Amino acid sequence: MISFPESLPRIIQGGMGVAVSNWRLANAVGRMGQIGVVSGTMLDTVLVRRLQDGDPGGHVRRAIAHFPISGVGDEIIGRYFNPLGRAPGTPYKTLPMYKQVVSVARQRVTVLANFVEVWLAKEGHSGTIGINLLTKVQMPNLASLYGAMLGDVDVVIMGAGIPREIPGVLDAFTEHRPAKLRFEVEGLGREESMDLAFDPAEHWEQPGRPLRRPLFFPVVSAASLAATLARKSNGRVDGFVVEGPTAGGHNAPPRGALQLNSIGEPVYGERDVVDLEKMRELGLPFWLAGGTGSPEALESALAAGAAGIQVGTLFAYCEESGLDPVVKQRVLAAVVAGEATLRTDPRASPTGYPFKIVELPGDAEQAAARTRSCDLGYLRVAVRSESGRVFYRCSAEPVDAYVAKGGAIADTDGRRCLCNGLTASVGQAQWRASDGAAEVTLVTSGDDVLALGAFARAHPVYTAADVIAHLSASVSVE
């Protein structure tokens, strides 16, 4: 287990999007004594696309050379690495979509991808590195956690659900024991259950030494949820990230009956404000997230008894982040010009959680013209039919396909393919021969993005170090 010094890091860099919080960003933040975080979402797809793009700099292959399970790296390099990179207009090879049970070979891609990202984030320094995973993206999570632990990850951060079983998984994986998670399946009876399983013994005959157990920080939006996780999880919880509705990506829905404002956004009220006094009573460190990208927010968090803040948006647009440079500059230019808007969309995400989207001129029209396609499938939901067969559907897939699987047509209205949109925003857009174009980008940010104008004018190009210096202007983060 990692042990922090008496003075905890004040800043956690947010685990954003699909490879926005990449290894470069996390490495830079970790080197400066704060908690650098990689996003674990869809890392297997990110890995094989990096290889197909020629692995510039050889970073992926350098990390693969250190993967402890022999033969896996060579097999995946042989299958996906293209030393010349893809020619324009060439589609990426895709991985088989996840389901309850996948082949050992498919699991190994996920294990390797998470190992690679964490290993590169930790390379060359002794700072703290975490990984952020979404509870809602449930099917790859066990393989992702095992791969991250093989890479010696220091902290696991998980939100978008109630990750009560994760501490027990971490405990099992320290000894290379098998682990299970409850599999959320629509159509199961009240007394029925199904599991997702991962057994390290299927991947190597003789595992090495025991792994270090990372700290576990669930993301919560209420003190009551934090208390439940602290007391009823199947293992130790070490701290919390307390996230408000101004944070980017997925937000917890408002408490009580859903109300929408004049532009269709969920309305949050006093019931959605986290009781920080009750958080302090739990006796565990916590970091505040959502609208915290300023020195004043850090001061306020510390005064409220928090260990510090988690910041995403400022880091998302720094030099080291994984956002495509063209996308980065387009958003910053629009913010400076006052042309960017941010919408908390209650319909966009197939998960049903509200999702924040940065909207730039022309984006809505491009999104509406996109031909629906579901070939990544990380947000697919498992459904059991009356005959007992389990199948998978996503409300952002082609409407006819969704309805044919028993889905209600109303559920498809306004849905966006987050999987393809978010990968496009980091320069890995799939080419669609049917549209004669690449996938449309989708950018998510917290409310802080609209306040970035002054900072962006003063720092047209800035680094993670500039962000930390800005945040610590009035409070020492040492």
MARTI-891038 format. One record per residue: x, y, z of N, C-alpha, C, O in turn. Coordinates in steps of 0.1 Angstrom, whole numbers, plus 5000, padded with zeros to 4 digits. Last residue first. Layout:
<rs>
XYZXYZXYZXYZ;...
</rs>
This chain:
<rs>
503352234983504452144986504052044997504951965001;501652424977501152284974502352184977502152074973;500652714994501752624990501152484988500352434996;498552954979498652844989499852754985499852714973;498453134959498353184973498453084984498353114995;499152984936499553124937499453184952500353264956;498452734928499152754941499652894944500552914952;497452754903496552714914497152744928496452764938;499652844888498552924890497652884902497252974909;501352614891501852744896500652844898500552914908;499752424878500052414892500552544898500152574909;499752534852498452514859498752504874498052574882;502452524845501852654846500452644854500152734861;502752254844503552324855502952464856502852514867;501352184822500852144835501552214846500852244856;501552484801501852354805501252314818500552394824;500252674773500652664786500852514790500352424783;499752934751500252794751500752774766501652854770;498753174760498153114748498552964746497852884741;498153304788498953184785498453114772497753014773;496453514787497753534794498653414791499953434791;494253394774494853514769496253544774497253584767;493653194792494153164779494853284772495753264764;492753334814493953254815494553224802495753224800;490453454803491553544808492853464809493953514806;488953224795489353324786490553404790491553424783;487953034811489353014807489853124799491053134796;485353014819486153114826487653114822488453174828;484352804805483952934801484653044808484553164804;485552584819485952614805485552754801486252824793;484352544843485452624843485952664829486652764827;482452344840481952484838483152584838483052694832;484352094822483652144833483252294831483652344821;483951934790484652004800483752044811482552044810;484151734761483551754774484451834783485651804783;483651704727484551754738483651784750482651844749;483751504699482951544710483851584722484651504726;484151494663484651514677483551554687482651614683;482951254641482851394646483351394660483051304668;484951034620484051064631484051204636485151274636;485751134586486051084599484951114609484151194607;484051044556484651134565484951064578484550954580;482150904541483250964534483951064542484551164538;480150764552480050904553481150984545481051104542;481150504548479750534545479450684544478550734537;483650504557483550504543482050544539481850604529;484950674583483650604579483550614564483250724559;487650634605487150674592485950604588485950474589;487750744639487550634630487050694616486250784616;490050954654488750944648488750824638489650814629;492051024673491950884669490550864662489850764665;492451264685493151244673493051094668493851054660;490751304706492151284709492951244697494051184698;488251314696488751434701490251424705490851524708;487651054689487951154678488651274684489451334677;486950944713488250904707488651004696489851024693;484551084717485651114726486951064720488051124722;482950974696483151114697484351154705485151234702;482850694701483550744689483850894690484850934685;481650704727482850624725483550674713484750704713;479350854726480450904733481750834730482750894729;477050914704478050814706479250864713480150924706;474151054719475351074712476250954714476250894725;470551094717471751024722472951054713472851064701;468151214709469151294714470451234719471351294724;466350914714466251064710467351144717467451144729;466250664722467250694713467350844710468350894704;463950624738465250624745466450674736467450704740;461850604720462050734727463450744734463950854736;461950344713462450444703462650574710463550654706;463050104736461950204733462550314724463650364726;464349784727464449914733463350004728462849994717;464349534715463349564726463449694732462749724742;465949514694466349454706465449484718465849454729;464849684675464749544673465149454685464749344687;465649924686464249894687464049744685463249674692;468349914678468049934692466549884694466249814704;468249904650468849794657468449794672468149694678;466950144644466350024641466849904648466149824653;468950334653467650324659466950194657466450134666;472350244659471250274650469950244655469750144662;473150354694473350274682472250304672471350374675;472550474717473150564707473450484694473950534684;471650284734470550384729471150474719470450554713;472649964729473050094733472150194727471850184715;472749614740472249724732472749864738473049874750;473049264741473649394744473049504735472949484723;471748974758472249044746472549184750472449224762;471248654771471748794774472248854761473048794754;468348454773469548494766469948634770469148724771;465948384785467148374793468448414786469548404792;463648444773464148314771465448284778465948174779;463348714778462448614785462948474784462648394792;466748844779465448824773464648724781465148664791;468649074796468248934795466848924790465948984795;471149304786469749274788469449124787469949064778;473749534792473349394791471849384794471349444804;474549824772473849764784473449624782473049584771;477449984761476349894758475849834772476549814781;479650144762478450184770477250094767476150134771;481450034745481850034759480650074768480650034780;481250004716480349934725480649934740480149854747;482350024690483250014701482449954713483049864720;480450044670481449944668482549944679483449864678;477650174660478150124673479150014671478749894669;476450464643477250334643477650304657478050394664;474550694624474750614637475450484634475250414625;476050944606475350814605475550734618476750714621;475651294614476451164616475551044614474351044619;474151524615474351454602475051324603475151254593;474351604641473051564636473151484623472351404620;477051684643476551574651475251514645475051394645;476951904626477751784622477351664630477251554624;475252074640474852034627475651904623475151814617;476752114663475452054664475051994651474451894650;479052254654479152114660477852044660477751924656;478752514645478852404635478852264641478552174634;480552664672479752684660479952564650481052534646;480652424700481252534691480352544679479652464675;480052314732479452334718480052454711480052564717;480952064753481352194748480852214734481152124725;478851894775479351904762479752044758478952134760;478251684802478551814798479251814784480251734782;475451474810476851484804477151624798476351674791;473551284833473751414825475251414821476151364828;473150934826473751044835473751164826474051164814;472450754807471450814815471850914824471050994830;474350644791474350594805473150644812472750584822;474450764766473650644768473550594782472650504785;474351124768474950994772474050874773472950884779;472351324761473451284752474051144755474351064746;470351404778470051304769471251244762471251134757;471051624794470451504801470251384792469951284797;473851814791472851754783472351624791473051534793;474952114799474751984806473551914800472451954803;476952294777475552244780475652114788476352024784;478552584769478752454776477352414780476552494786;479952754740478852734751479052604757479652514751;482053004725481852864731480652864741480452954748;482553264718481653184709481353044714480552964708;484353434730482953434735481953354727480753374728;486953424722486053504714484653514719483753584714;487953244741488453384741487453474733487253594737;486553014732486353074746486753214746486053304752;487552984707486153004708485853064722484953154723;490252924713489953044705488453084707488153204707;489852684728490452804735490152934727489753034733;488852514707488052544719488552674726487752764729;491052524689489652564685488852604697488152704696;493152414704493152554700491852604695491452724697;492052154707492452234719492452384715491852464722;491852054681490652074690490952164701490052254705;494552054674493552144666492252164675491752274675;495651874692496052014693495052104685494852224689;493451654709494051684696494451834696493551914700;494251584743493351644733494051684721495251734721;496051494762495851424750494851474740494751424729;498251744776497051664776496851594762497551634753;500451914776500651764778499451684776499551564775;499552174773500352114763500451964764500351894754;496152204785497552224786498252144775497752054769;493452144787493852234775495352264776495852354768;493051994809492651944797493152014785493351964774;493752154831494752054827494352004813495251974805;491352294834492652364832493652274826494352314817;489552074840489452164828490752234825491152234813;490251944865490251884852490451984841491451974833;491251894898491151994887491251924874492151854871;490451854931490751784919490351884908489251944907;492051984961491051994950491451894939492651864937;492351904996492751984984491651974974490451964977;491451795018492851785016493351865004494551895003;488952015035489451925024490951905024491651995028;488252205053488652075058489051975048489351865051;487652455043486552365046486952235051486052145054;490152555037489452605048488252525053487952525064;490652405014491452375026490752435038490852365049;488752524997488652385000489452345013488952275021;489652794996488352765002488152615006487652585016;492052754983492052814996490752775003490752735015;491052654958491952574967491952624981491852544990;489652874949488952744952489752654961489252584969;491653064946490653084956489852964959489552934971;493052954924493752964937492652984948492852924959;490952734905491452864908492152864921491852774930;489052524897490252554890490752694892491052774883;486752404906487852434916489152474909490152474916;484452314893484552454896485652494905485652594912;485052004906483952084900484052234903483652274914;485951864938486051874924484851944918483751934924;487951834967486751884961486951904946488051944942;488951544985489351654976488051694969487251614964;489551405017488651425005489151554998489651645003;490451165042490751275034489851285022489351185016;488251065068489051025057489351155048488451245047;486351115088487751095092488651055081489751005083;483651175087484051035083485551005086485950895087;483451435092483151345103483551205100483751115108;483751565068484851565078484651465089485651405094;481251515057482451455051483551455061484251355062;479651675073479551525074480651455067481051345072;480651925064480751885078480651735080481451675088;479851925038481251905040481551875055482551815059;477351815020477551855034478951825038479251705041;476951924987477551814996477751885010478351995011;474052004971475252064977475751964988474951924997;471651924963472751864956474051924961475151884956;469752064976469851924980471051854973471551754978;469752304963470452294976470652154980471552124987;469952204929469552294940470252264952471352194952;469952194893470452144906470152254917470152374914;468252104865468352204875468852144888468152054893;469451994833468951964846469252074856470252144856;468552184804469552134813468952094826468052164830;466952314785466852174786467952114795468251994794;466852584785467652524774467752374776468652304770;465452644808464852694795465652634783465052624772;465852354829465852494826465352524812464952434805;464052084843464952134833464752284832463652334833;463951844870463451974864464552024854465752004857;463151544884463951604874463251734869462151724864;462751514919462051514906462951594896463351704899;465751434937464351474936463851464922464551414913;469051554927468151484937466751534936466451654934;470351534894469851614906469051524915468351424910;472851284886471551354883471151434895471451394907;476351344884475251274891473951354887473951474887;477851374852477451434864476351344871475551274864;480551304830479251264836479051334849479951344857;482351604821482051464818480651424824479751504823;483251834847483051794834482651644833482651574843;481351994875482451914869482151864855480951844852;479152104886479852184876481052114870481752164861;478051934905477551934892478152024882477852014870;480951814924479751894922479251884908480051834899;482451544941482251614928480951684928479951624931;485051454960483651504962483351594950483951704949;486851174963486751294955485251334956484451254952;488151024994487051054984487351174975488151264979;489850745009489550885007488550904997487950804991;490050475011491150555017490850705016491650775022;488350175021488250305013489250405020489250415032;488849825023489149965028488950075017489450055006;485949625015487349645018487549785022486549865023;483349625005483949505009485449505012486149405010;481549905021482349845010482949715015483049695027;480250025042479749895037480449845025480049745019;481550255050481150155060480750025055480849915061;482250405028483250395039482850275048483750205053;479850405014481050335008482050315019482750205019;478150545031477850415028479050335022479350225026;479450795032479350715044479050575041479550485047;479150875005480550855011480450765023481250675025;476450905004477050794996478450765001478850655002;476151115022475450995025476150875017476250765022;477351325009478051275021477451135024478151055030;477551304973476751324985477451264997478151154996;478951234952478251364951477351384963476651484963;482251084948480851084954480251224952481051324950;484550844938483950984935482550984940481750894937;486850664959485650674950485150824949485450904957;489950584960489250704962487950704954488050744942;492250364974490950374966490250494970489850514982;495750284969494650354976493450354967493450354955;496849954957496650104956495650154966494750084970;498949714969497549754969497449904968497849974977;501349564949501049664959499649704958499149734947;501449204944501349344940501049434951500449404961;503748944951502449014954502549154949503649214949;505848834923505648874937504248934939503648974929;504248664895505348714902505048744917504048684922;502448364885502548514888503748544896504248464904;502748124865503448154878503548304880504548364876;501148124842501148004851501748034864501247984875;498848384833500248334834500248214844499448214854;496148394828497048474820498548444822499348474813;494648264846494348234832495448304822495448274810;495248374870495848244867495648204852496348124847;493548594873494948614868495648484864496548484856;490348604863491248524870492648534865492948494854;487348774866488648784861489648694869489648714882;483848824859484948754866486248774858486348784846;480648934867481748954858482948894866483148914878;477548764874478848824878479748844865479548784855;474148804884475148754875476448824878476448934884;471148714903472348794900473248724890473248604889;467848734916468848684907470048774906469948894908;465848844931466748754938467748694929468548614933;464449004911465049064924466048974931466949024936;465548904878464648914889465248964902466548974902;466849094851467048994861465949014872465549124875;466449304833465649184831465849074841465148974841;469749424828468349454828467549324826467949234818;472449374848471749314837470349354838469649314848;475549414861474249484860473549444847474049474837;477349194879477049234865475649294865474649214867;479549224906478149204902477949264888478249384886;482749094900481949214902480549174899480349094889;485548904913484248914907483649054910483949114920;488848754910487948854916486648854907486648824895;491548534919490448574910489548674918489448674930;494748674931493648584932492548634923492448744919;497148814933496848744920495748644921495648544914;497248964955497748824957497448744944497548624944;496049194947497449204953498049064954499249054954;493549114939494549124929495949144935496949114928;492149134964492349004957493549004947494348914947;492149404969492749314978493049184972494149124974;490649494946492049534948492749444958493949414956;488249374952488949344940490349374942491249294938;487449514975487749374976488449324964489249224965;487149774965488149754975488549604976489649564977;484849734947486249754942487249734952488349674949;482249734955482949604954484449624951485249524951;481149984953481349924966482149804966482749764977;480850214935481850114934482150044947483350044951;478250324920478550304934479550184935479150074935;478750574894478150454899478550444914479050544920;480850754885479750714876479150584881478950484873;484150674897482850734899481850674889481950564884;487250604911486150554904484850624907484550644919;490750574913489650664914488450624906488650594894;493450434928492350404919491250504923490850504934;496950494930495650534935494650494924494950504912;499350384920499250424934497850454939497550424951;500250104899499450224901499350254916499250164924;501949904888502249964901501450104903502050194908;501249764866502049884864502349954876502950064876;499549584878500749534873501749644870502949634871;497449764882498149714894499549654890500549664897;496549784856497049904863497849864875498849924878;495649524852496749584844497349704850498549714851;493549514870494649424871495849474864497049474868;491849704860492449724874493649634875494649674881;491149594835491749724836492449744850493649794850;489849364842491049354835491849484836493049484836;487549494855488449394862489849384855490849394862;486349654835487049714847487949614854488949664859;484949604811486449594811487149624824488349604825;482249624821482749504816484249494815484849384817;481349884829481649774839482449664833483249604840;481050174831481750104820482249974826483449954828;480350264856479250234846479850154834479050084828;482650334869481950214874480850164863480650044862;485450434852484050454853483350324858483350224851;488650524865487750434858486350464861486050524871;491750664867490350694868489550594859489850594847;494750614885493950584873492550604876492050574887;497650794896496350734898495750694885496250744874;500850834910500050824898498750744901498850644907;503251034925502050954927501250954914500951064909;506851024919505651084923504450984923504650864920;509450954911508850884922507550944927507150914938;510250914876510050994888509450904898509050794896;510450754852511350864854511150944866511851054868;507050654847508450644842509250774846508850884844;504450664852505350664864506850664860507650684868;503250674827502950784836503950784848504250894853;504150424818504650544812504450664821505250754821;502550254834504050244834504650374828505650424834;499950324828500450354841501950354841502650434848;499850244801499550384804500150414818500650524820;500549964803501350054795501150204799502050274801;498449864818499849854823500649964816501450034823;496349904801496349974814497749974820498150064826;497049734780496849874777496949954790497550064791;497149474792498349534787498249684785499149764789;494449434798495449434808496749504804497249594811;493349454772492949544782493949554793494349664798;494549234760494749364754494449474764495149574765;493549024776495049064777495349194770496249264775;490948984769491249044782492649094783492949204789;491348864744490748994745491049064758491249184759;492548624753493248714744492648854744493448954744;490448504767491648544774492448644766493048744771;487248634754488448544754489548594763489648714766;484548724777485348744765486548644765486848594776;481448754790482648664790483348694776482648684766;479848994786480148934800481348844800482148854809;481749184762480449124768480849064781481949074786;483249424741483149354754481749304756480749364752;483949374706483349444717483149364729483049244729;487249324692485849274695485249344707485949374717;488749624679488749514688487349454689486349524687;489349734646488749744659488849614666489049504661;491649914625491149784630490549804643491049874652;490550234612491350154622490750014623489549994621;490450304576489850284589490750204599491650134595;492050554558492050404561491450384575491850454585;492350814552491150744547491150594550490250524545;495850804549494650884551493450804545493550744534;497450514563497250604552495950684554495050634560;498850474595497750454586497850554575498150674577;502450384599501150454602500150434592500350384581;504550234594504350344585503250434589502950544584;504450024612505550114613505350234604506050344607;501749924629502049954615503150064615502950174618;500649674651501649774648501849794633502149704626;498849454655498349594653499349694649499049804643;500049204657498749214651498349354647497649374638;502549244669502449174656501149194649501049194637;501749354693502449434684502449374670502249444660;500449124704499649244701500449344691499749404683;502648954707501448914699500649034695500249044684;504449094723504849054709503649024701503549064689;502849104747503249224740503649194725503149264716;502748834754501548904752501849034743501149054733;505248714761504548684748503348764745503048784733;504948714797505648694784504748664772503748594774;504048964817503448834812504048814798503748884788;505149214824505749094830505148964824505748854826;506349464802505149394806505549254811506249174804;508449604791508549574805507249504811507249474823;507749644765508949554767509049524782509849434786;505749824766505349684764506549594767506349484772;507250064767506450014779506149864778506249794788;508150074741509050074752508450024765509049944772;505750074726506649954726507649954737508049844741;504950334733504050214736504950094736504850014746;507050504723506750494738505950364742506250304752;507950564698508250434703507850414718508250314724;507550794685508450804696508750664703509650654711;504450684674505450784673506250794686505650794697;503050434664503650454678504750554677505950524680;501550404641503050394640503750414653504950414653;498850374643499350504638500850514639501450624637;498650134655498250144640498750274635498950284622;499250204681500150114673499850124658500850124650;497050364687498450424688499450334679500250384672;495150164686495150274676496450344676496950394665;495650004707495849944694495750054683496350034672;495250204728496550134726496650084712497650104705;492550274726493650374725494950304722495650354713;491350024733491250084719492250184716492850194705;492250004759492649904750492449954735493349924727;491150224772492550234769492950124760493950134753;488550304780488750254766490250254762490650274751;489550474808488450444799488850414785489550494778;491450554825491550414821490450384811490350264806;493350844825492050794823492150654818492850624808;495750904850495450864837494050824836493450764846;496951164871495951064869495751034854495651124846;499151274896498851274882497951154880498151044885;499151464924498651324920498251334905497251394901;502251634928500851624929500351494924501251414920;504951664923504551634937503051624939502551614950;505751684897505651804905505051784919504651884925;505451434886506851484888506851614897507851634903;502651424882503351344893504751394896505151384907;502451594860501851634873502451554884502751614895;503751444840504151584843503651624857504351694864;502251204840503751204843504151344847504951354857;499751294831499951244845501351234849501651264861;500451374805499951474815500151424829500651494837;501351124794502251244794501751344805502651404812;499150954796500350934804501251054805501951074815;496151164796497051054791498351044800498451114809;493351274797494351254808495251134804495051024809;492351194772492751334775493751344786494751404785;491650924771493050964768493351114767494351154762;488551014772489250904766490650954762490751014752;487951214801487651164788488351034784488650954793;490351254828489351314819489251234806490251184800;490951274859491051164849490051184838488951124839;492551574872491351494868491651394858492551404850;495051584896494651614882493551524877493651404879;494751694928494651574920494251624906493251694904;496651874951496051874938495951734932496951674931;497951844974496851934974496051924961494851954961;499151554990499151634978497851724978496751674980;499451585026498851525014499051615002499051735003;501751565049501151665041500751605028501551565019;502751325058501751395066501051495058499851515059;503051125028503551195039502451265046501251265042;501150825020501450965018502251025030502050975041;501850505010501650585022502050725019503250745015;500550234992501250354992500950435005499850415010;500849885000500050005000500950125000501950135007;
</rs>
